[in-house]
Amino acid sequence: RLADRIPLSQLKRFNAIPIRENDLSVTVAFMDPLNIEAQEALQRLFPRKPIDIAIATEKQIQTYLFKIELKDSVKELVINIRNELNSLGKDQKHDQAQASSILLLIDVILKACIKNRASDIHIEPTENNCTVRARVDGKLSEIFIFDKDIYPPLASRLKILANLDIAERRKPQDGRFSAKVGEREFDFRFSTLPIMYGESIVMRVLDKEKALIRLEDAGMDEVGYKKLHTALKSPFGIILVTGPTGSGKTTTLYGALNELRSVEDKVITVEDPVEYRMNLIQQVQVHANVGLSFADALRSILRQDPDKIMIGEIRDHETLEIAIKAALTGHLVLSTLHTNDAISAIPRMIDMGIEPYLISGSLVAIQAQRLIRKICPFCKTEEHIPLSVIEPYKHFLPHDMVFYKGKGCRECNGVGYMGREMISEVLPISEELGSMIARGASKEELVEQARKEGFEPMFANGMKKVVNGTTTLEEILRVAKV
């Protein structure tokens, strides 16, 4: 490795990174290409080859140096872990989770994954090794590969942090722990699953700052935000957020709670699990193993004199029935449902055994949403798309449309995307729509009426993000349906 031939301290001091070497020269990128002292110092390390100068931003250099430092730290820690394990006698192997270097390795893993903006961390044993992968912007990428002897102490120590039974490897376990990573505090939702070569471990990263997100900062366009904001001002009724797993529904609910919480109102949530802890809100954790289901918790909540209720997810008829009754008796209820679009939530509730007239009388608004990846701002470039591809969507696009894509760079790990944003469709239930629901109108009739009232489907909302250069046409076609 070219970087191994230059001391890391010098690279940090001069804000420089070596890029490539050939038979004639060595190319080094500097933040300051006019720093003669830096050039001369690095030239002395390559006496037989001249240095070619390139330019890089401070962020690019710091990201690269962080990765070098990370790899060096991991190599050293793995050696230390092996030495510590070897120093234990055969009858002391149960103490392997206490090896001090294991804690340092966990710290490195968490730092690396959070630096990469991971939403989930996967630690998976295989026949020959142990892989650590991070889900970034909805896609998994490999961060580390360790030899398989590192996995047992790593898994045991993580289970201790999550307050789980380290001896139980035959059935799944769930837990939670908090850790300071860098200067910030994070919560980690922890899950194990027995697999062929050990236990698959998944940690959901819960950034406490995200609990303070505002709806207008989540990527909602102005029209959709106003519709949802108006619905949240309703004195009673039910508001549903729909979408598949991982579409940001919980984040939207927390954003709505931020708008609702007040010393004048009693706001209670029932969640499985409680992801973010919030002030001025009473949060109930579902515990199925002791008989506290969503429905059981809701019945008790209604005796607590609430003004507003948030239900993490409506999973069955009983929970939906109690939620509808709560909405009809003067409470504002927020919850989520698994449907592909907003209008599909209505037939879904009917399928779950709720009478149409009850839905009509209680439903205030439905928001369906997805998360799309945003083009990396560091490698954003114009893209030519053939007319044959654009043709089916040209009525969404201006005539002089310029398309963009990310060509891939170090900042985005070569993916071309960085960060995610919401696309959504918001359906307020008007008097006419309510009447149609009560008399059992079909989904097609409801869609037609919604469009008359100015309803914008999610695909159209997504195409606006293509037009303004936020994302690519390919990404919208991957996520949303015309």
N, C-alpha and C positions, 0 to 999 in steps of 0.2 A: 504494500500500500504506500503510495507516494507520500501521504500525510505522515506516515510513521518516520520519515527521514527528516522531519522538521519538528523540533520540540513544541509541544502544545502551548507552552508559556510564550514562545516567540510569536506563534500565530495569533494568540490573544492580544499580545502587546502591540503588534503591528496591524491588527485587523486585516489579516490576509488568509487566503486559502489556496493551496495548490490545486490546479485543475487537471493538467495533463502533462505528460512527458513523452518526447519522441527522441530520435537519434540526434537531433540538432539542438533542441532547447527544452526548457521547462517553462510552462505557462502558469503564472501565479496571479490571482485576482486580488486587488487591493481596494480598500474603501477609499484611500487617498492615493491616487496614482502618482502624485508629485512628492511623496514621502521618500526622499533619497536615502535616508538612514535605514528605512525598512528594506529597501531594494538591495542596498549594499550588504546588510546583515544576512539576508536570505541567499544572496549570490555566493557568499562565502561557503554555504553548505553545498553548492553545486559548482565547484571550481572549473569543471571542464565543459559546462554548458551555460550559455547566456540565458537570462530570465526574460521571457516575453511578458509584457504587462497587460493585464485585463482589469476591468472595473466591475465591482459588485457593491450592492447596497449593504449597509450595516446589518440589516435584518437577515439578508441572505448569508452573510458571513457568520453571524451569531448562530443561526440555525444549523449550519454545517459543523461549526465547532462544537455545538451541543451534542450532535450525533457522534462525533469522534470521541468526546469525553465520555459519553454514555457507553460506547462499546468498550473503551478501556476500563471503565468502572466495573462493567459486568464481567469481563475476563478476570479481573482481580478478585471480585467477590466469589465467583465460581470456584476459583482455586482455594480461597479461604474457607468456603463452605465444605469442600471436600476434606481439607485438613482438620476442620473441627469435627466432622463426622467420623473420620478415621481415628481421632483421639478418643472417641467414646468406645467403651467396651461393648461386647455383644449384648450384655444385659442392660445397656444404657441406651439402646436405640430409640426407646420411647421419648428420650430427651432431645431427639434431633430437631424438633420444632423450636427448641430454645436456642439453637445456634445463633449467635449474635449477627453473623453475616447474612442470615436469612432475612432478618428485619431490614437490613440495608438493601438487599436485593429487591424486596417488596417495595421499598421506597423508590428505588430506581425504576421499577416497572410502572408504578403509579405515575411518577413524574413524566416518563417517556410517553405514556398513553395520553395523559392529560395535555401535555405539550402538543400532541398531534390532534387535539380536540375530540378525543374519543367519547362516545356516548355509552359504550359497553366494552368491557375487557374480557376476553375469552382465554382461559388457560386450559389446554387440552393435552393429555398424555397420549402418545402413540406407542407403537411397538418399540421404536428405537430412540425416541426423544420426547421433548415436551415443547409445545409451541405456545407462544403468547401472541394473540391477534387482537386488534382494536377495530371497533366499528366506527368509522369516520364518515360523516355525511351519508349514512345508510349503507356503506360498503365496508366489508372486512378486509383488513390488510395485515400482513405479518410484521410483527415488531421484533420479536426475539425467537431464537430456537436454542433450547438447552438440551444437554444430554439427559437421558431419562433418570439418572441417579439424583438429579436436582429436584425432580417433581415431588417425591414423598415429603421431604421437610418443608418445601414451599407450600404444598396443599395443607399440611397439618397446621402450619403457622397461620395461614389465612383463616382456617376454620376456628382457631383459637381467637383470632381478632373478632370474628363474627359470632363468638360465643356458641359454637356448635360442638357436637360430640366428635372428637377426632378419631375415635375408634369405630364409629359407624360409617361403613363404606358401602353398605348393601342397599340403602334406600336414600331418596333425595332429601336434602335438608335446605332450609331457607334461613337467612339471618341478615344482619346489618351491622355496619361499623362506621365510625367516623375517623378521618385522618387529616392531618394538616399536610398539604402538598404545596411546597414552596411557601408562599405567604398567605395562602387561602385554605379555608376549611371545606372539605367535601364529605358528603355521605356516600356510602357504597351499599347498594342492595345486593346481597350475596346469595347465590344459588348453586347447589351441587346436584349432579345427576350421575349415578353409577353407569359407567360404560365399560367396554371390553378391557381397557388397559389401566383403569383407575376410576377417577371421577372427573367429569367435565365441570369446570368452574366458570361461572359467568358473574361478573360484577357490573351492575348498572351504576354509572357515575351520576350522582345527583348533585349538581352545582347549586349551592344554596342561593346564589345570586339570581338564578333563573326563576326562583319562587317570587321574585319581585318584579317580574316582567310585566310590562303594560301591553294591552291588546294592540295598540297602534304601533308598538315596536316589534310585533311578531310577524310583520310582513303583510298584514291586512291592507287592502286598498281602502281609500277614503269612503267609498259608497258602502262596501261591506261592513266596515267598522261602524258607520252611522246606524246601519240597520240593526246590528247586534247590540250596540250601545242603547238604542231605543228600547229593544226587547228587555234589556237588563233593568230598565227603569219601571217595568211592569210591577204592580203591587203583588200579583200572584200569577200562577201558571207554571208551565214547564218549558224549559229551553233545552234542546238536545244538541250535542256536538257529535257528529258521526264521522267514521273513517276507519280504515284498517289499523291493526296494531302498528305502532311506530309512526303514526301520522301527526303526532303533536297534540292529540286531544287533551291530555292531562295538562299540558302547558297552557292551552287555551282556557281550560277551566280555572287554573290558578290565576291567569290574567284577569278573568272575569271576577274572581273572588277579590282580587286587589281593588277592583272598581266598587265592589259591593260592601267590603268590610267597613264598619263604622261603630263607634261606641253606642250609637242609638239602636243598633240592630243586633239580634242574637243570630249568629251564623254558625251552623254546625255542618260538618262534613262526615261522610262515612266512606272509608277508602280501604283498598286491599292491594298493596300496603299504603300507609301514609308516606308519600314521597318527600314532600317538603313541609317543614313546620312553619306555621304562620301565626303572628300575633293577632289578637282580637277574634280568633276563630277557634272554635272547639272541634278538634279532630278526633274521630273515632276509628280505631283500627279493627278491621274484621278479623275474627279468630274462629275459623270453622271448627277447629279441633276442640273448642270448649263450647260450641253451639251458638256462637255469635256470628250469624250470617248477615248479609246486607239487609234482608227483610226483618230479621230480629232487631238489628240496630235501628232501623227506620221506625219501627213501632215505638221503641223507647225514646227516640229523638222527638217524636211528635208529642210526647208528654213533657218535654223540656222547654216548652214555650218558644220555639224557634221562629224567626222571621224568614230566614232564607236557609235552604238546605242544598248541599252538593253531594251527589251520589257518584262515587268513582266510576261505576259501570252498572248498567241494567242488564242482568244476565238471565232473568227468568220472569215468568208471569207474576209471581207473588211480589217481587220487588217493584215491577212496573205498576202493578195494581195499587200498591201503597203509595208510590210516587204520584200517580194520577190523583188519588184521593187527597193527598197532601196539597197538590196544586189547586184542587177544587175547593179546598177549605181555607184558602187565604194565605198560602205559603208560596214563595218563589222557589222553584226546584230547578237545579242544573244537573245534567247527567250526560253520559255518553252511551252510544249504541253502535253496534257494528253493522253499518250499511255502506254501500258504495257511493250513494249520492243522497242529497237532502230529502227529496220527495219519497225515496224508497223507505224512509223511516216510518211513513204512515202505514203502508201495507204491512210492514214488519211488526208494528205494534198490534195491528188487527190479527196477524198470524199468531201473536203471543197471547191472544185471548181477550183483548180489550175492545169493548163496544165502540163503534165509530163515533157515537154521540158524546162519549166521555173524552175521546181524543180531541174532538172538535171544541169542546168546552174548556179544555185545559191547555192545549198546545199554543205557545206564544211564538216560537221561532225554532228553526232547525238550521244548523250550520254543518256542512260537509267540508272536509279539508284533506289536503295531502301536503307533504313536504317535498320541495324540489331543491336540487343542488344549484348553487349560484356559480357563475363563471368566475374562475380565479382572476382577481384584478391584476395580478403580477404578470400573467402571460396571455391576457385577453387580446384576441386578434380577429380581424374580419374573416368570415367564412363564406365560401361560395357553395350554394345549395342548388342542385339541378331543378329546372322548372317543373319537371315531372313529379318531384317530391313535394314542391310547394303547391302545386295545382289544387289539391283537395282543400287547402286551408287558406286560399288567397283572399277570401272574403273577410278573414280576420286581420289581414296584413295591408299596410299602405303600399302604393305602387313603387315607391322608391326605397323599399325596405332594405336595410343593411343587417345581415346576420353576423353574429359573433360566436366565437368558441374560445376555449382555453387550450393552448397547444401543449400544455404540460410543462412544469418547471419544478425546481426544488421546493418552492414555497408550498405547492399543492401536492408534493410527492409524485409528480408526473401525471396526475389524474386530469387536470384541466378545470377542476371545480374546487371551490373553497367555501364552506358554510352552506347553510340551508335556509329556506324561506317558505312561508306558507302560501299556498293557493287555496281559494275557498269559494263556496257558493253559500249565500245566506238567504233563507226563505222565511220572511215574516208571514204569519198566518193571518190573512185579512178576513173580514167578515164573509166575503164571497167564498174564499177557500174553505173557511170553517163550515159554511153551509154545505158545500160540495162534499167535504169529508163526512159530515153527519148523514148525508143521504147515500153514502157508499159509492161516490164517483170513482171511476177507474184511475189508474196512475196516469194514463195518457191524457185524460181530461184535466187532471190536476196540473200536469206539465203545461198544457195549453193555456190554462188560466194564469198560472204563475208567470209565464212569458208576457202575457197581456199586461201584467202588473209590473213589468220591468225586471223580472228575475234574470240574473246573469249566470249561466252554467259555469262550472269549475273550469272546463276546457277554455272557454272564452277568457276567463280571469287569468288563466295560465298563459294564454297567447299574448296578453298585455305585457307579461314579464319578458316574453321573447322580443316584442316590439321595442321595449325600453332597454334591451341589452342585459337584463339581469340573468337570464338563463338561455339555454339553447332549445331549438325546435325539437331536437332529438330527446331532450330531457322531458319536455312536456308530453311528447308522444309516449314516453315510457311510463309516465306517472298517471296521466289523465286520459279519459275516454271522450271522443268527440260526441 
